[in-house]
C-alpha cells in the first residue's frame, strides 16, 4: 500500500526532507493537556520515516549545513557584545602607536 510513496520518497530526498519537516511540524503543534513536543516533532517524524524503509535517508550535506546554521545562530546573539571589553584597549593601543 505504501510502496509507491516509499519509492517516491527514496528517489527524491528533497521531497523526503520537506515531508518529514511538514509531518514534524504537525506532530509538534499537537497539544495534549497543555503539553506539546514542539520542534522535537521533526525528530520523531524522521525516526518514523526511517523505520518505514532503510532506503529513506537524507543526504549528509543537510546535516552539515544544519550544523553550520545552528552554530551561526547560537553565536550570533552574543557577537555584538563580545568585543565591547576590547574596544577601550584597542583605542589605547591605537593612540600609543602614534
C-alpha positions, -999 to 999 in steps of 0.1 A, spaced: 0 0 0 28 24 9 52 11 -18 47 39 -44 50 65 -17 82 50 -2 96 46 -37 89 83 -44 105 94 -11 135 71 -16 141 85 -51 136 122 -41 155 130 -9 144 167 -10 107 156 -10 115 133 19 131 162 38 102 185 34 77 157 41 95 149 74 95 186 83 58 190 75 48 160 94 71 170 123 55 205 124 21 189 126 32 165 153 49 193 172 18 215 171 -4 189 187 -10 198 224 -22 172 249 -33 186 282 -13 218 275 19 199 267 34 198 232 67 184 220 73 214 196 103 212 173 111 176 185 82 165 164 105 166 134 128 142 152 100 118 158 88 121 123 123 114 110 125 83 132 92 71 119 102 77 83 134 58 87 115 29 103 94 26 72 122 16 49 160 16 50 162 35 17 147 66 33 178 86 41 186 123 38 219 133 22 247 141 47 251 176 34 218 185 50 233 177 84 264 196 77 245 227 66 222 224 96 251 222 119 267 253 103 234 272 106 230 262 142 265 273 151 260 306 133 226 312 151 240 303 185 270 326 181 251 355 166 233 369 197 265 373 219 286 386 189 277 423 192 286 423 229 316 401 228 340 428 215 330 455 240 358 448 265 384 450 238 373 484 224 390 506 251 421 485 249 422 488 211 418 526 214 447 527 239 469 506 216 460 527 186 467 560 204 500 548 218 512 538 183 511 574 171 
